[in-house]
Amino acid sequence: MTRRNSVHLTTAIVLSLLVLVRPSIAAARDAPVYSHAPASRDGIGKFYAGREIAHVMGFAGAQWLDRSEREVEERPDWLIEELAITPALVVADIGAGSGYMTRRIAPLLTRGNLYAVDVQPEMVEMLKDLASQPGMRSVIPTLATATDVRLPEGSCDLAFMVDVYHELKFPREVMLSIIKALKPGGRMVFVEYRAEDPAVPIKPLHKMSVAQVRKEMQSLPLVWEKTSERLPLQHVVVFRKR
Ligand SMILES: C[S@@+](CC[C@H](N)C(=O)[O-])C[C@H]1O[C@@H](n2cnc3c(N)ncnc32)[C@H](O)[C@@H]1O
């Protein structure tokens, strides 16, 4: 074998080895709490506490988020009552999307603030438009990273996620960043479609059971406070920061 051929062969071997080990390099970047397996249709092939993480809903889905039927299907007015919003609260709408909940809650915070946080820059642009509209003074649009909500430490009385948690690529890291942003005793509220109910017309990976939410919070400094089943399709699961 000529020297040149041997260089080619070595390069080819190194390249094929890289292709073979690439998935494990990707996996190694993740904390050991995650595992990886072939992805199902609606999932990303990454697992946390026995659950496959769902695909992020792209900004092209904003119209679906803002559909008028949502008022009756999901009763956001009842959700606002469950969130017990008072005028001076500092609230974080994590995964605010196109601002469906933000635009309903912001006018109630006459002395407080509402961090409207999303990981997609296109969603944050929509939230900026919203913040410039009358009655939306309290809205602070915020671009998150996949692992960090990037909110000031100890700033929030309440953080909530509506149909978001199941699609966080790094649920543990994001939760740690939210807990850091909560004041001591601050509330963390999850609103997720009921996985326990096959009649809820949502893809399985985009639903969560209460047991799964509670299981995933067990190792974090959060204490479960209550679960409300008042909404037509979703649970409202409330925790407090220890
Ligand atoms: C199904 S949408 C729900 C939007 C909104 N909460 C609503 O109910 O209309 C999920 C949103 O979570 C956002 N999201 C996903 N991962 C995120 C992360 N790590 N940090 C912040 N937002 C995230 C997505 O970009 C998307 O806008």
The ligand as a Tripos MOL2 file, in Angstrom:
@<TRIPOS>MOLECULE
LIG
   27    29     1     0     0
SMALL
NO_CHARGES

@<TRIPOS>ATOM
      1 C1        -47.7670   24.3490   22.2170 C.3       1 LIG1
      2 S1        -47.0040   25.9150   22.3180 S.3       1 LIG1
      3 C2        -47.9780   26.6900   23.6100 C.3       1 LIG1
      4 C3        -47.9310   28.2020   23.5580 C.3       1 LIG1
      5 C4        -48.7520   28.9260   24.6380 C.3       1 LIG1
      6 N1        -48.3710   28.5250   25.9530 N.3       1 LIG1
      7 C5        -50.2070   28.6960   24.4360 C.2       1 LIG1
      8 O1        -50.8250   27.9960   25.2560 O.co2     1 LIG1
      9 O2        -50.7590   29.2400   23.4630 O.co2     1 LIG1
     10 C6        -45.4760   25.5900   23.1550 C.3       1 LIG1
     11 C7        -44.5280   26.7670   23.1850 C.3       1 LIG1
     12 O3        -43.4330   26.4460   24.0690 O.3       1 LIG1
     13 C8        -42.2660   27.0100   23.5170 C.3       1 LIG1
     14 N2        -41.0700   26.3530   24.0860 N.ar      1 LIG1
     15 C9        -40.5860   25.1110   23.8180 C.ar      1 LIG1
     16 N3        -39.4380   24.9010   24.4900 N.ar      1 LIG1
     17 C10       -39.1910   26.0240   25.2160 C.ar      1 LIG1
     18 C11       -38.1550   26.4170   26.1260 C.ar      1 LIG1
     19 N4        -37.1240   25.6200   26.4030 N.pl3     1 LIG1
     20 N5        -38.2330   27.6470   26.6870 N.ar      1 LIG1
     21 C12       -39.2560   28.4790   26.3920 C.ar      1 LIG1
     22 N6        -40.2570   28.1670   25.5220 N.ar      1 LIG1
     23 C13       -40.2360   26.9520   24.9570 C.ar      1 LIG1
     24 C14       -42.4430   26.8080   22.0220 C.3       1 LIG1
     25 O4        -41.5820   27.6330   21.2850 O.3       1 LIG1
     26 C15       -43.9280   27.1350   21.8350 C.3       1 LIG1
     27 O5        -44.1290   28.4850   21.5760 O.3       1 LIG1
@<TRIPOS>BOND
     1     1     2 1
     2     2     3 1
     3     2    10 1
     4     3     4 1
     5     4     5 1
     6     5     6 1
     7     5     7 1
     8     7     8 2
     9     7     9 1
    10    10    11 1
    11    11    12 1
    12    11    26 1
    13    12    13 1
    14    13    14 1
    15    13    24 1
    16    14    15 ar
    17    14    23 ar
    18    15    16 ar
    19    16    17 ar
    20    17    18 ar
    21    17    23 ar
    22    18    19 1
    23    18    20 ar
    24    20    21 ar
    25    21    22 ar
    26    22    23 ar
    27    24    25 1
    28    24    26 1
    29    26    27 1
@<TRIPOS>SUBSTRUCTURE
     1 LIG1         1 GROUP 0 **** ****
